[in-house]
Amino acid sequence: MIKDLHNKLINKEITAVALAEEYFAAIEKNDKDIFAYLTLTRDLALEQARMVDGKIARGEEIGILEGIPGVVKDNLCVAGVRTTAASKILDNYIAPYDATAVARLKEAGAVILGKANMDEFAMGSSTEHSAYGPTKNPVDLGRVPGGSSGGSAAAVAAGEAVWALGTDTGGSIRQPASFCGVVGLKPTYGRVSRYGAIAMASSLDQIGPITKTVEDAAIVLSVISGEDKMDSTSAQSPAKDYTKFLTGSVAGMKIGVVKGYADSLGEEAKASFEKVVEKYKELGAEIQEIELPNVKYSLPVYYIIMPCEVSSNLARFDGVKYGMRAVDHKNTVLDFEPENRTLIETYLDSRRYGLGAETKRRIMLGTYALSSGYYDAYYLRAQKVRTLIKRDFEKAFEEVDLILTPTTPSPAFKFGEKSADPIEMYLEDVFTITANIVGVPAISVPGPLVEVDGKLLPQGFQLSAKWFDEENLLRAAHTYEIN
Amino acid sequence: MITKEEVQHIAGLARIGVDEKDLDKFAADLSAVLDWIEELKEVEVEGVEPTAHITGMENRMREDAQIDFENKNAIVDLFPEKKDNYGKVKSVL
């Protein structure tokens, strides 16, 4: 899709300003219902678009992403633009600088239309935890778009953006991509700099693209990846042009299917997944059954490591340096008497009124697991089991090039269906979470549609590859898509 | 099972103000998640190294040098309360 628009721009069939205006018109028309956008950056977008039009008018060559409009998830900083992470505590936060991924997109000439809705601080699988209200799934407005990057996926699916940036800590790019029928890529941990991403769980977080096609995802990844001196965990491998690896062939590739995985699926989702396996066979890939014996511990490992890191990262939101400050001195119960009660109450009340229920749950869970006497039993043990899960993957990747699974146990669910019980919501991530636990790259690609209540809904499948092997990952995903 | 008193203690450590009436709900939610992650106790982890960095990256050194941030006013503008260029907080002592 990006290539077609790029050709239209260089052939002067459309200007970058007109293209941006077309997308703003689509947002104006559809976003009242969908609510993918929290903030529009019209002035910034038109200024960027005018620069691109100037270059085209002067006969200068333009890059592949120049003038192509997209949306940035609201937990990524865009300088001078409101950046809330969908939390009340950052309601008035104007980012003083660009996230590296955003700066690289700007440098490449991409046009930024606005900021996308999400679950508060990226904690959730439905956008129902956004402090500003949920995004709706463009395929069926009665269903969730997934989360936490639900606004990003919905915007792309609804034609309100060509590309989107999301973040993925346990499936937050791939699950909404699956629910909305678009492509979502979580790169290898460290492939994309996390500088300027509002941290949730630092050992799991990764920024990646959500797009209509695999080729578009490859284009965006090529721009945003690469080492960054502002993030010491960014990988020291240079950015590549990933589109070069899209050869359209999987002949001879070995794809692993995990024993027992498909059994947990509903009947329709299972049928959809089996068709994907069949298609890869027809395309010449070798399907091999593999075992990942420790993967069953992924969810509990995640629900220890993630809240611990959340409790530490979110300690910064205390009403002191930025964000909401609240003090009302009422009702708060404390089991200790602080020497400096008004200061402590600033923290207590700012966090009490600024943070949502799910965010508080996870902070408290992490605080508990890290508190004196519990560290060994929870965090340390979880990090050891993490090593065992990683070994499973190392062993599997000695035999196969890629691992194929469903992205989600079922298609998009209805609003309210899982929001009452936190654990029900957590189980959404059963297939996606392991890629974050072990750090490998993974992509969700739309598979055969699934019929639910007489309606056809998108259902994604997921491929994961060896660490830093985005080449084979994108190649296999692209081959499926074009056949 | 987490008690109301434990929730109150954790909330204090986490600096999250809670109302007496919230304690039961948080106690139930946290207990449910803790019960669920109990499963990890069955895993044999004797002699297993904990993961420190998932792709095996080690410490990366850089020169201990100051880097100037150009957009300082944008940071000052974010202070919830300020006096001149200083952020204002409640008395610390």
Interface residues (C-beta under 8 A of the other chain):
Chain A: A79 G80 Y93 I94 P96 Y97 T188 Y189 G190 S203 K229 S232 T233 A235 N294 Y297 P300 V301 Y303 I304 S311 A315 D318 G319 V320 K321 Y322 G323 M324 R325 V327 N331 T332 V333 L334 D335 F336 E339 N340 T342 L343 I344 E345 T346 Y347 L348 D349 R351 R352 Y353 L355 K360 R361 I363 M364 L365 T367 Y368 S371 Y378 L380 R381 A382 Q383 K384 V385 R386 T387 L388 K390 P422 I423 Y426 I437 V438 G439 W467 F468
Chain B: I2 E5 E6 V7 Q8 H9 I10 A11 G12 L13 A14 R15 I16 G17 V18 D19 E20 L23 F26 D29 L30 A32 V33 L34 W36 I37 E38 E39 L40 K41 V43 V45 V48 E49 P50 T51 A52 H53 I54 T55 M57 R60 R62 F69 N71 A74 I75 D77 L78 F79 P80 E81 G87 V89 K90 S91 V92 L93
